[in-house]
Amino acid sequence: MSDAKFPALVRILPLRKPASGTLAVPGGKSVGNRAILLAACAGGRSVLRGLLASDDTDAALRTLSALGVRTRLVGGALHIDGAGLDFPVRAGEIRIGSSGTVGRFLPGLLAASTDGDWTLVSTPQLAGRPLTPLVGALKGWNARLEFVEPGKSFPLRVRGGGLSGGETPVSARASSQFASGLLLAAPLCRKPATVRIDDLDPEETYIDITLDLMGRFGVGSKRSWKDGALLVDFEPRRYAPADITIEADANTAGYFFALAAVTGGRVGVANLDAASRQPGIKFLDVLTRLGCAVDPSDGVVVSGPPHPLRGGFSIDMRAMSEMALTLGVLAVFADKPIAMTNLRHIRGHESDRIAALAAILRSLGAKTDETENGIAVHPLRRENIANVVIDPLDDHRVAMSFAVLGAAANGIAIQNPGCVKKTCPDFFTMLRRTGAALAP
């Protein structure tokens, strides 16, 4: 679905006036990829509207193609003819690229199938990220999974044959995606299944997103807390087809809201609901704390203050860690330092995001205080922010965050801008719509 072309380097020029505009931001990859995989496992035709065209979405669709699940686009909506648990192609290699959602959601669904023998192959980047908590928990249901290469999460061999059921524990400390991967497979067990989620942040909303979406595909659950862990109980049940419209990705919307914040502008996202359960929607509260005005009456509109952003606080970012880089670049423009904590896990994302933020900000002239678990960013006068060339380390969030900083200050050049395809191939086009100018 993604066919955007990118140069080797793009230059972001300084904005000549405050950012403005109303955008329709593509749907969230996390919701979209969950929906694609659930539709593939449903017994009948599902229709998904508002899907993001991105590398991660492409990875999910390649997975369906490799499994023989039929898909077609009809007027911008994706129709998926679900195969239930009997995938037409029952053996072979499935290339998942760098998609963490596919890599962590697919193994349990394949293991729950009636029969099959597949090998999931990823990029080296994803192969270096952890998967052991998920694999260990799935083996508690007698899943047949096998790491092909020592010390790497992928390639991963997955054989079908079904899941037994019962209670299996999983830690959400490293990533809630491990828990979501188990939840998606749980109702497909032969017997009632319970997922025990340990180390879960009480404000973690991706679990709610997963369970809500499962409900839209006809699967209910029962939740309870015991000894500090969340227990989610399922009766055996197959997924039913669904017709779903996917709302704007709140994390992506945050970059454009940030640009309004730091330029004293006004930017709206028409297809986002301020009552969304996406974790990124909590960033609206942070923007308010920085001095912005948020209007949720028609989509979401953010207006930046006429004065410098208000800093001087520390914030636990665990529940919205995807927004850490966005807040990190905004902190440069604040009147006092801003410290972000509880972020140790983002060192294992597409890049070591704490180290990347600190290193690039230092190259721009800003001071940072980096810890293992977070970072504090000190303000820098706008005229003193250097215009440099940065390497985003093939990390879409690094590229998009620093594009905002460059447009709001004195410009910036970004190598490998095509890395934004992971979640928002049209990012630079949308940036232009707010008033930013780009040069090759």
C-alpha positions in Angstrom: 0.0 0.0 0.0 3.0 2.3 0.5 4.7 3.6 -2.6 6.2 7.0 -1.5 9.6 7.9 -3.0 12.2 9.6 -1.0 15.6 11.2 -1.7 18.7 10.3 0.2 18.5 13.6 2.2 15.8 16.2 2.8 16.3 19.7 4.1 13.7 21.2 6.4 13.6 25.0 6.0 12.6 27.4 8.9 8.9 28.3 9.0 8.3 31.9 8.0 5.1 32.1 10.0 3.3 30.1 12.7 2.2 26.6 11.6 -1.5 26.3 10.6 -3.9 24.0 8.9 -6.3 21.1 9.3 -5.1 17.6 8.5 -6.5 14.1 8.1 -3.9 11.9 9.7 -3.7 8.3 8.6 -5.0 5.6 10.9 -2.8 4.1 13.7 -0.5 1.2 12.7 -1.1 -0.5 16.0 -4.9 -0.6 15.6 -4.6 -1.3 11.9 -2.2 -4.3 12.2 -4.3 -5.8 15.0 -7.4 -5.5 12.8 -5.7 -6.9 9.7 -4.5 -10.0 11.6 -7.8 -10.6 13.4 -9.7 -10.2 10.1 -7.4 -12.9 8.6 -8.4 -15.3 11.4 -12.1 -14.5 11.2 -14.5 -16.7 9.4 -15.8 -14.4 6.6 -15.2 -11.1 5.0 -14.1 -8.1 7.0 -13.9 -4.5 5.8 -11.3 -2.1 7.2 -11.5 1.6 6.5 -8.9 4.3 7.2 -5.9 2.0 7.1 -2.5 3.6 7.2 -0.3 3.1 4.1 3.0 2.3 5.7 5.8 -0.3 5.9 4.2 -1.9 8.9 0.9 -2.2 7.1 2.6 -3.6 4.1 4.3 -6.2 6.3 0.9 -7.3 7.7 -0.6 -7.5 4.2 2.5 -9.5 2.9 1.8 -11.9 5.8 -1.8 -12.4 4.6 -0.6 -13.0 1.0 2.0 -15.5 2.2 -0.8 -17.4 4.1 -3.1 -17.3 1.0 -5.6 -15.0 2.6 -7.4 -12.9 -0.1 -7.5 -9.1 0.2 -8.6 -6.4 -2.2 -9.1 -2.6 -2.1 -12.6 -1.3 -2.8 -13.0 2.4 -2.8 -10.2 2.9 -0.3 -11.5 0.2 2.0 -9.6 -3.1 2.5 -11.7 -6.2 2.1 -10.2 -9.3 3.8 -11.7 -12.8 3.3 -10.7 -14.4 6.6 -9.6 -18.1 6.7 -10.5 -18.9 10.3 -7.8 -21.2 11.5 -7.3 -23.0 8.2 -4.9 -20.9 6.2 -4.7 -21.9 2.5 -0.9 -21.8 2.5 0.3 -24.0 5.3 4.1 -23.9 4.9 6.8 -21.5 3.8 8.7 -18.3 4.7 6.9 -15.2 5.9 8.8 -12.0 5.7 7.7 -9.5 8.3 10.3 -6.7 7.8 10.8 -4.5 10.8 7.2 -4.7 12.0 7.2 -5.4 15.8 3.4 -5.6 15.8 3.4 -8.4 13.2 6.4 -10.1 14.8 4.7 -10.2 18.2 1.1 -10.8 17.2 1.4 -13.4 14.5 3.2 -16.3 16.3 0.3 -17.1 18.6 -2.2 -16.9 15.9 -0.2 -19.2 13.7 0.4 -21.7 16.5 -3.4 -21.7 17.2 -4.1 -22.8 13.6 -5.1 -26.4 12.7 -1.9 -27.1 10.8 1.1 -25.5 9.3 4.9 -25.0 9.4 6.1 -21.4 8.8 9.3 -19.5 9.4 9.0 -15.8 10.2 12.0 -13.8 8.8 12.6 -10.2 9.9 15.2 -7.4 9.3 18.3 -7.5 11.5 16.9 -4.6 13.4 13.8 -6.5 14.6 15.8 -9.7 15.0 17.9 -7.9 17.7 14.8 -7.0 19.7 13.4 -9.3 22.4 10.8 -12.0 21.9 11.6 -14.5 24.6 8.8 -13.4 27.0 6.2 -14.0 24.3 7.6 -17.4 23.2 8.0 -18.6 26.7 4.4 -17.7 27.6 3.0 -19.3 24.4 4.8 -22.5 25.2 2.8 -22.5 28.4 -0.1 -23.3 26.1 2.0 -26.0 24.3 2.7 -23.8 21.3 5.3 -25.2 18.9 7.8 -22.4 18.5 11.6 -22.5 17.8 14.3 -19.9 17.5 16.3 -20.7 14.4 19.5 -18.8 15.3 20.9 -18.5 18.9 20.6 -15.0 20.4 18.2 -13.8 17.8 14.4 -13.5 17.9 14.0 -14.1 14.2 14.0 -16.2 12.2 11.3 -18.0 14.2 9.8 -21.3 13.3 6.1 -21.7 14.1 4.1 -24.9 13.7 0.4 -25.1 13.9 -1.6 -27.7 15.7 -3.5 -25.7 18.3 -3.0 -24.2 21.8 -4.1 -26.1 24.9 -5.3 -23.3 27.2 -5.1 -22.8 30.9 -3.3 -19.9 32.6 0.0 -18.6 31.3 1.9 -15.6 32.7 3.7 -12.8 30.7 5.6 -9.8 31.8 4.7 -6.4 30.2 7.9 -4.7 31.5 9.8 -4.8 28.2 6.7 -4.3 26.0 2.9 -4.6 26.3 3.0 -6.1 22.8 4.0 -9.5 24.4 0.8 -9.4 26.4 -1.3 -8.3 23.3 0.2 -11.2 21.3 -1.1 -13.6 24.0 -4.5 -12.0 24.3 -5.1 -12.2 20.5 -4.4 -16.0 20.6 -6.1 -16.8 23.9 -9.7 -17.3 22.7 -8.4 -19.7 20.0 -7.2 -22.2 22.7 -9.0 -25.5 22.9 -9.9 -25.0 26.5 -10.6 -21.8 28.6 -7.5 -19.6 28.8 -6.2 -17.0 31.2 -3.5 -14.5 30.4 -1.8 -13.3 33.6 -0.1 -9.9 32.8 2.6 -9.0 35.3 4.5 -5.7 35.5 1.7 -3.8 33.8 1.6 0.0 34.1 -1.9 0.9 35.4 -2.1 3.6 32.7 -1.1 1.2 29.9 -3.9 1.5 27.2 -2.6 -0.7 24.5 -4.1 -3.7 26.4 -7.5 -1.9 26.4 -7.1 -1.2 22.6 -6.4 -4.9 22.0 -9.3 -6.2 24.1 -11.7 -3.6 22.6 -10.8 -4.6 19.1 -11.2 -8.3 19.9 -14.7 -7.4 21.1 -15.5 -5.9 17.7 -14.5 -9.2 16.1 -16.9 -11.0 18.4 -14.7 -12.1 21.3 -15.4 -11.0 24.9 -13.3 -11.4 28.0 -13.4 -11.1 31.7 -10.8 -9.0 33.6 -9.7 -9.0 37.2 -6.7 -8.0 39.3 -4.9 -10.4 41.7 -1.6 -9.8 43.5 -0.8 -6.8 41.3 -1.3 -8.7 38.1 -4.1 -8.3 35.5 -5.9 -11.6 34.7 -7.9 -11.8 31.5 -10.1 -14.9 31.1 -11.4 -16.2 27.8 -13.8 -19.0 26.8 -12.9 -20.8 23.5 -14.3 -18.8 20.6 -13.6 -18.1 17.0 -13.3 -14.5 15.6 -16.2 -13.1 13.5 -15.8 -10.7 10.6 -16.2 -7.0 11.3 -16.6 -3.6 9.5 -14.2 -1.1 11.2 -13.1 2.4 10.6 -9.6 3.2 12.1 -9.2 6.6 13.6 -6.2 8.9 13.2 -2.9 7.8 14.8 -2.5 10.0 17.9 1.3 9.6 17.9 1.5 10.9 14.4 -0.9 13.7 15.1 1.4 14.7 17.9 4.2 15.9 15.6 1.8 18.4 14.0 0.4 19.5 17.3 4.0 20.0 18.5 4.8 22.2 15.6 1.7 24.4 16.4 2.9 24.5 20.0 6.4 25.7 19.4 5.5 28.3 16.7 2.4 29.8 18.3 0.4 28.4 15.5 -2.9 26.5 15.2 -3.2 23.0 13.8 -6.1 20.6 13.7 -6.6 16.9 13.1 -10.1 16.3 11.8 -10.3 12.6 12.3 -9.0 12.3 15.9 -11.2 12.1 19.0 -9.9 13.6 22.2 -11.7 10.7 24.0 -9.6 8.1 22.1 -8.1 5.2 24.1 -4.8 5.5 22.2 -1.9 6.2 24.6 -0.7 9.1 22.4 -3.9 11.0 23.2 -2.4 11.7 26.7 0.0 14.0 25.0 -2.8 16.6 24.8 -2.5 16.9 28.5 1.2 17.6 28.2 0.6 20.2 25.6 -1.8 21.9 27.9 0.8 21.8 30.7 3.2 23.5 28.3 0.8 26.4 27.8 -1.1 25.3 24.7 -4.9 25.5 24.2 -6.6 22.3 23.1 -10.0 22.4 21.5 -11.7 19.0 21.2 -15.1 20.2 19.8 -14.4 19.3 16.1 -11.7 16.7 15.9 -8.7 18.1 17.9 -7.2 21.5 17.4 -4.1 22.7 19.2 -3.1 26.3 19.5 0.4 27.3 20.7 1.0 30.0 23.2 2.4 33.5 22.3 5.1 33.0 24.9 7.8 30.3 25.4 6.5 26.9 26.4 6.3 26.3 30.1 8.9 23.9 31.4 10.3 23.2 34.8 8.7 19.8 35.5 9.4 16.1 35.5 7.0 13.6 33.9 6.7 9.8 33.9 6.4 8.9 30.2 5.9 5.2 30.4 2.2 5.4 29.4 3.0 7.4 26.3 6.6 6.5 25.6 6.1 6.9 21.8 5.8 10.6 22.4 9.1 10.9 24.3 11.1 12.2 21.4 8.4 14.7 20.5 8.4 16.1 24.0 12.2 16.0 24.0 12.4 18.4 21.0 9.7 20.7 22.5 11.8 20.9 25.7 14.5 22.8 23.8 12.0 25.7 23.4 10.7 25.7 26.9 11.6 28.3 29.6 13.0 25.7 32.0 14.3 22.2 31.7 12.0 19.2 31.3 12.8 15.8 32.6 11.3 12.5 31.3 11.5 9.3 33.4 10.5 5.6 33.2 11.8 5.3 29.6 14.4 2.5 29.9 12.4 0.3 27.5 12.7 2.7 24.6 16.5 2.0 24.5 15.4 -1.2 22.7 13.1 0.3 20.1 14.1 1.0 16.5 17.0 2.8 18.0 18.2 3.5 21.5 15.9 6.5 21.6 17.3 8.0 24.8 20.8 8.0 23.4 19.7 9.2 20.0 17.8 12.1 21.5 20.7 13.1 23.7 23.3 12.9 20.9 21.4 14.8 18.3 20.3 17.5 20.8 24.0 18.0 21.8 24.9 18.4 18.1 22.3 21.2 17.9 23.9 22.9 20.9 21.4 21.8 23.6 22.4 20.4 27.0 20.9 17.1 28.2 21.3 15.0 31.3 20.9 11.4 30.3 20.2 8.5 32.7 19.6 4.8 32.1 15.9 5.4 32.7 15.3 8.8 31.1 16.6 12.2 30.1 16.4 15.9 31.0 16.5 18.5 28.2 17.6 22.1 28.9 16.3 25.0 26.9 18.3 26.7 24.2 17.6 30.1 22.7 16.0 29.6 19.3 18.6 31.6 17.4 21.4 29.5 18.9 20.0 26.2 17.6 22.4 24.8 15.0 21.3 23.8 11.5 22.9 20.4 11.2 22.7 17.1 9.2 21.3 14.3 11.3 21.2 10.5 10.9 17.9 9.3 12.3 19.3 5.8 12.7 16.5 4.3 10.5 14.1 5.3 13.2 10.9 7.0 12.0 10.2 8.8 15.3 13.7 10.3 15.4 13.2 11.7 11.8 9.8 13.1 12.4 10.6 14.7 15.8 13.7 16.5 14.6 11.9 17.6 11.4 9.5 19.5 13.8 12.5 21.0 15.6 14.2 22.1 12.4 11.0 23.7 11.0 10.4 25.6 14.2 14.1 26.8 14.5 16.8 27.3 11.9 16.2 24.3 9.6 17.7 20.8 9.6 18.8 18.2 7.1 17.7 14.6 7.6 19.5 11.6 6.0 17.4 8.6 5.0 14.1 10.4 5.3 12.4 7.4 3.9 12.4 5.7 7.3 9.2 7.6 8.0 7.5 5.0 5.8 7.3 2.8 8.8 4.3 4.7 10.1 3.6 7.8 8.0 4.9 7.8 4.3 3.1 11.2 3.7 4.7 12.9 6.7 6.7 15.4 4.8 3.8 16.2 2.5 1.6 16.8 5.5 4.4 19.0 7.1 4.2 21.2 4.0 0.5 21.6 4.5 1.2 23.3 7.9 3.4 25.9 6.1 6.8 24.2 6.3 9.1 24.3 3.2 11.4 21.5 2.2 14.4 21.4 -0.2 16.2 18.3 -1.6 
